[in-house]
Amino acid sequence: MARISGEVLGVDEISQPLAQSASRRSAQQWGIILTVTAVGVAIAGMLIGEEGILGFAIAMAGLGIGLILAQVWSDRIAENLPKAAL
């Protein structure tokens, strides 16, 4: 809209789309980190023989997989939206 009216764009307005695309991937990165960490915690829990650690690892893996799936689904929805909706 600023191009049509002839207004000068600031650095914040220009870099805003770049910041939004970087924040979209953070959920998937945290999902991968949580899932891999959960595998390590689960192995440690099995070696120690502590059931509480295994339960925690299962919950952490579920959260990590949920974050990964949420990112995949949100990317799929964003691809299907018409250009005017973005």
N, CA, C and O atoms as a DFTB+ gen file, in Angstrom:
344 C
 N C O
     1  1       0.823      -1.183       0.000
     2  2       0.000       0.000       0.000
     3  2       0.870       1.250       0.000
     4  3       0.497       2.267      -0.585
     5  1       2.022       1.181       0.650
     6  2       2.892       2.347       0.713
     7  2       3.465       2.683      -0.648
     8  3       3.723       3.853      -0.931
     9  1       3.667       1.708      -1.482
    10  2       4.197       1.978      -2.818
    11  2       3.197       2.757      -3.656
    12  3       3.577       3.633      -4.434
    13  1       1.932       2.442      -3.497
    14  2       0.897       3.123      -4.273
    15  2       0.788       4.574      -3.829
    16  3       0.672       5.468      -4.667
    17  1       0.822       4.820      -2.518
    18  2       0.654       6.185      -2.025
    19  2       1.944       6.995      -2.086
    20  3       1.902       8.211      -1.899
    21  1       3.085       6.366      -2.340
    22  2       4.341       7.080      -2.461
    23  2       5.069       7.287      -1.149
    24  3       6.033       8.050      -1.097
    25  1       4.625       6.614      -0.073
    26  2       5.278       6.753       1.222
    27  2       6.616       6.006       1.223
    28  3       6.804       5.037       0.486
    29  1       7.514       6.464       2.043
    30  2       8.818       5.828       2.178
    31  2       8.700       4.711       3.214
    32  3       8.158       4.911       4.301
    33  1       9.213       3.542       2.863
    34  2       9.168       2.413       3.782
    35  2      10.376       2.440       4.700
    36  3      11.491       2.743       4.275
    37  1      10.139       2.116       5.971
    38  2      11.225       2.050       6.937
    39  2      11.826       0.657       6.984
    40  3      11.308      -0.276       6.369
    41  1      12.914       0.525       7.712
    42  2      13.602      -0.760       7.835
    43  2      12.713      -1.790       8.516
    44  3      12.714      -2.961       8.136
    45  1      11.952      -1.361       9.521
    46  2      11.073      -2.285      10.233
    47  2      10.002      -2.858       9.321
    48  3       9.684      -4.044       9.408
    49  1       9.449      -2.041       8.459
    50  2       8.399      -2.504       7.559
    51  2       8.948      -3.438       6.496
    52  3       8.257      -4.361       6.064
    53  1      10.177      -3.212       6.072
    54  2      10.770      -4.059       5.050
    55  2      11.174      -5.404       5.632
    56  3      10.998      -6.433       4.980
    57  1      11.711      -5.416       6.846
    58  2      12.217      -6.656       7.439
    59  2      11.130      -7.476       8.118
    60  3      11.399      -8.608       8.518
    61  1       9.934      -6.964       8.265
    62  2       8.864      -7.687       8.939
    63  2       8.529      -9.030       8.277
    64  3       8.394     -10.018       9.000
    65  1       8.386      -9.129       6.951
    66  2       8.117     -10.444       6.364
    67  2       9.252     -11.443       6.600
    68  3       8.994     -12.640       6.722
    69  1      10.493     -10.978       6.667
    70  2      11.611     -11.874       6.938
    71  2      11.540     -12.422       8.356
    72  3      11.839     -13.596       8.578
    73  1      11.153     -11.597       9.312
    74  2      11.038     -12.041      10.696
    75  2       9.900     -13.032      10.853
    76  3      10.004     -13.969      11.644
    77  1       8.811     -12.841      10.113
    78  2       7.689     -13.768      10.208
    79  2       8.051     -15.130       9.654
    80  3       7.653     -16.141      10.234
    81  1       8.789     -15.202       8.558
    82  2       9.150     -16.497       7.996
    83  2      10.135     -17.221       8.896
    84  3      10.113     -18.450       8.965
    85  1      11.005     -16.485       9.593
    86  2      11.950     -17.127      10.511
    87  2      11.222     -17.684      11.721
    88  3      11.594     -18.750      12.211
    89  1      10.207     -17.008      12.216
    90  2       9.493     -17.495      13.391
    91  2       8.596     -18.681      13.064
    92  3       8.257     -19.454      13.960
    93  1       8.210     -18.840      11.821
    94  2       7.376     -19.983      11.447
    95  2       8.122     -21.297      11.604
    96  3       7.520     -22.301      11.982
    97  1       9.389     -21.312      11.328
    98  2      10.182     -22.537      11.398
    99  2      10.608     -22.889      12.811
   100  3      11.078     -24.003      13.042
   101  1      10.459     -21.974      13.768
   102  2      10.945     -22.252      15.112
   103  2      10.171     -23.389      15.773
   104  3      10.749     -24.140      16.558
   105  1       8.881     -23.535      15.477
   106  2       8.101     -24.624      16.067
   107  2       8.622     -25.975      15.594
   108  3       8.717     -26.916      16.383
   109  1       8.956     -26.074      14.327
   110  2       9.477     -27.332      13.805
   111  2      10.860     -27.630      14.388
   112  3      11.159     -28.782      14.702
   113  1      11.690     -26.625      14.533
   114  2      13.014     -26.835      15.116
   115  2      12.907     -27.298      16.565
   116  3      13.619     -28.214      16.976
   117  1      12.024     -26.674      17.340
   118  2      11.844     -27.094      18.725
   119  2      11.241     -28.488      18.797
   120  3      11.555     -29.246      19.714
   121  1      10.385     -28.839      17.851
   122  2       9.824     -30.186      17.823
   123  2      10.894     -31.235      17.596
   124  3      10.885     -32.288      18.234
   125  1      11.815     -30.950      16.691
   126  2      12.917     -31.880      16.425
   127  2      13.824     -31.982      17.649
   128  3      14.240     -33.078      18.024
   129  1      14.129     -30.855      18.267
   130  2      14.984     -30.868      19.456
   131  2      14.340     -31.671      20.578
   132  3      15.008     -32.486      21.215
   133  1      13.048     -31.451      20.828
   134  2      12.364     -32.186      21.891
   135  2      12.293     -33.678      21.605
   136  3      12.463     -34.489      22.516
   137  1      12.045     -34.050      20.357
   138  2      11.938     -35.466      20.015
   139  2      13.267     -36.177      20.172
   140  3      13.319     -37.274      20.729
   141  1      14.337     -35.575      19.691
   142  2      15.658     -36.196      19.805
   143  2      16.083     -36.275      21.275
   144  3      16.659     -37.274      21.706
   145  1      15.797     -35.223      22.036
   146  2      16.123     -35.242      23.461
   147  2      15.315     -36.316      24.180
   148  3      15.824     -36.979      25.084
   149  1      14.059     -36.487      23.782
   150  2      13.217     -37.504      24.407
   151  2      13.770     -38.905      24.171
   152  3      13.687     -39.762      25.052
   153  1      14.327     -39.140      23.004
   154  2      14.931     -40.447      22.728
   155  2      16.105     -40.675      23.670
   156  3      16.249     -41.762      24.228
   157  1      16.936     -39.670      23.851
   158  2      18.072     -39.791      24.764
   159  2      17.629     -40.012      26.204
   160  3      18.203     -40.839      26.912
   161  1      16.613     -39.277      26.638
   162  2      16.099     -39.434      27.994
   163  2      15.486     -40.820      28.174
   164  3      15.626     -41.429      29.234
   165  1      14.807     -41.319      27.141
   166  2      14.209     -42.652      27.223
   167  2      15.282     -43.733      27.348
   168  3      15.129     -44.684      28.114
   169  1      16.360     -43.578      26.595
   170  2      17.463     -44.545      26.696
   171  2      18.069     -44.499      28.096
   172  3      18.343     -45.541      28.692
   173  1      18.276     -43.307      28.613
   174  2      18.812     -43.172      29.969
   175  2      17.857     -43.780      30.991
   176  3      18.290     -44.436      31.938
   177  1      16.568     -43.565      30.799
   178  2      15.580     -44.145      31.716
   179  2      15.564     -45.660      31.678
   180  3      15.387     -46.310      32.709
   181  1      15.749     -46.226      30.490
   182  2      15.795     -47.688      30.391
   183  2      17.048     -48.250      31.049
   184  3      16.999     -49.296      31.697
   185  1      18.165     -47.558      30.885
   186  2      19.407     -48.025      31.503
   187  2      19.346     -47.944      33.027
   188  3      19.856     -48.824      33.720
   189  1      18.724     -46.894      33.541
   190  2      18.604     -46.728      34.985
   191  2      17.497     -47.630      35.531
   192  3      17.584     -48.114      36.659
   193  1      16.457     -47.854      34.728
   194  2      15.323     -48.665      35.166
   195  2      14.272     -47.867      35.907
   196  3      13.511     -48.424      36.697
   197  1      14.221     -46.583      35.664
   198  2      13.268     -45.703      36.338
   199  2      12.068     -45.452      35.430
   200  3      12.213     -44.936      34.322
   201  1      10.884     -45.821      35.910
   202  2       9.676     -45.677      35.098
   203  2       9.232     -44.215      34.965
   204  3       8.629     -43.843      33.958
   205  1       9.519     -43.406      35.949
   206  2       9.127     -41.995      35.892
   207  2       9.849     -41.257      34.780
   208  3       9.272     -40.391      34.122
   209  1      11.112     -41.600      34.571
   210  2      11.878     -40.964      33.493
   211  2      11.337     -41.402      32.141
   212  3      11.276     -40.600      31.210
   213  1      10.946     -42.659      32.024
   214  2      10.368     -43.135      30.759
   215  2       9.054     -42.428      30.446
   216  3       8.797     -42.072      29.296
   217  1       8.229     -42.225      31.459
   218  2       6.967     -41.502      31.255
   219  2       7.199     -40.069      30.817
   220  3       6.499     -39.550      29.947
   221  1       8.189     -39.435      31.430
   222  2       8.537     -38.070      31.046
   223  2       9.035     -38.024      29.610
   224  3       8.696     -37.107      28.862
   225  1       9.844     -39.016      29.221
   226  2      10.370     -39.062      27.852
   227  2       9.239     -39.257      26.842
   228  3       9.266     -38.669      25.761
   229  1       8.263     -40.065      27.182
   230  2       7.130     -40.278      26.275
   231  2       6.329     -38.993      26.108
   232  3       5.906     -38.657      25.002
   233  1       6.121     -38.275      27.213
   234  2       5.395     -36.998      27.130
   235  2       6.174     -35.976      26.310
   236  3       5.589     -35.233      25.522
   237  1       7.483     -35.937      26.493
   238  2       8.315     -34.988      25.746
   239  2       8.315     -35.337      24.257
   240  3       8.265     -34.442      23.413
   241  1       8.370     -36.623      23.931
   242  2       8.331     -37.030      22.525
   243  2       6.985     -36.671      21.894
   244  3       6.929     -36.240      20.743
   245  1       5.912     -36.849      22.648
   246  2       4.593     -36.474      22.138
   247  2       4.481     -34.995      21.852
   248  3       3.893     -34.592      20.849
   249  1       5.044     -34.184      22.733
   250  2       5.037     -32.738      22.514
   251  2       5.880     -32.370      21.296
   252  3       5.481     -31.522      20.499
   253  1       7.039     -33.000      21.148
   254  2       7.904     -32.718      20.002
   255  2       7.253     -33.101      18.691
   256  3       7.297     -32.339      17.725
   257  1       6.647     -34.282      18.652
   258  2       5.971     -34.725      17.427
   259  2       4.773     -33.826      17.136
   260  3       4.481     -33.533      15.976
   261  1       4.085     -33.392      18.179
   262  2       2.967     -32.469      17.985
   263  2       3.392     -31.147      17.381
   264  3       2.699     -30.603      16.521
   265  1       4.530     -30.623      17.825
   266  2       5.038     -29.375      17.253
   267  2       5.427     -29.550      15.788
   268  3       5.177     -28.669      14.965
   269  1       6.032     -30.678      15.471
   270  2       6.409     -30.932      14.074
   271  2       5.169     -31.023      13.199
   272  3       5.118     -30.422      12.127
   273  1       4.169     -31.773      13.653
   274  2       2.940     -31.916      12.864
   275  2       2.192     -30.596      12.731
   276  3       1.628     -30.309      11.675
   277  1       2.181     -29.793      13.787
   278  2       1.518     -28.493      13.714
   279  2       2.176     -27.605      12.669
   280  3       1.492     -26.888      11.939
   281  1       3.505     -27.650      12.595
   282  2       4.212     -26.857      11.593
   283  2       3.904     -27.339      10.183
   284  3       3.694     -26.530       9.280
   285  1       3.876     -28.650       9.993
   286  2       3.579     -29.207       8.668
   287  2       2.170     -28.820       8.237
   288  3       1.957     -28.419       7.093
   289  1       1.206     -28.939       9.152
   290  2      -0.175     -28.596       8.802
   291  2      -0.332     -27.096       8.558
   292  3      -1.067     -26.698       7.654
   293  1       0.335     -26.270       9.333
   294  2       0.199     -24.832       9.114
   295  2       0.849     -24.416       7.794
   296  3       0.358     -23.502       7.132
   297  1       1.944     -25.070       7.401
   298  2       2.548     -24.795       6.095
   299  2       1.610     -25.200       4.973
   300  3       1.489     -24.496       3.970
   301  1       0.952     -26.329       5.142
   302  2       0.032     -26.808       4.116
   303  2      -1.164     -25.868       3.971
   304  3      -1.621     -25.606       2.859
   305  1      -1.669     -25.363       5.095
   306  2      -2.787     -24.423       5.047
   307  2      -2.363     -23.112       4.410
   308  3      -3.113     -22.530       3.626
   309  1      -1.158     -22.640       4.741
   310  2      -0.668     -21.379       4.174
   311  2      -0.467     -21.482       2.670
   312  3      -0.652     -20.493       1.960
   313  1      -0.093     -22.654       2.165
   314  2       0.075     -22.832       0.724
   315  2      -1.260     -22.804      -0.003
   316  3      -1.324     -22.372      -1.154
   317  1      -2.328     -23.256       0.646
   318  2      -3.629     -23.333       0.004
   319  2      -4.421     -22.047       0.073
   320  3      -5.430     -21.913      -0.618
   321  1      -3.989     -21.084       0.897
   322  2      -4.708     -19.817       0.988
   323  2      -4.510     -19.000      -0.280
   324  3      -3.430     -19.024      -0.872
   325  1      -5.541     -18.279      -0.699
   326  2      -5.362     -17.379      -1.832
   327  2      -4.390     -16.261      -1.480
   328  3      -4.230     -15.929      -0.305
   329  1      -3.747     -15.687      -2.468
   330  2      -2.740     -14.642      -2.258
   331  2      -3.298     -13.439      -1.515
   332  3      -2.579     -12.820      -0.731
   333  1      -4.558     -13.091      -1.741
   334  2      -5.147     -11.919      -1.101
   335  2      -5.343     -12.120       0.397
   336  3      -5.392     -11.143       1.144
   337  1      -5.456     -13.379       0.853
   338  2      -5.672     -13.649       2.276
   339  2      -4.398     -13.493       3.083
   340  3      -4.468     -13.293       4.295
   341  1      -3.245     -13.578       2.453
   342  2      -1.991     -13.453       3.176
   343  2      -1.708     -12.000       3.381
   344  3      -0.689     -11.647       3.975
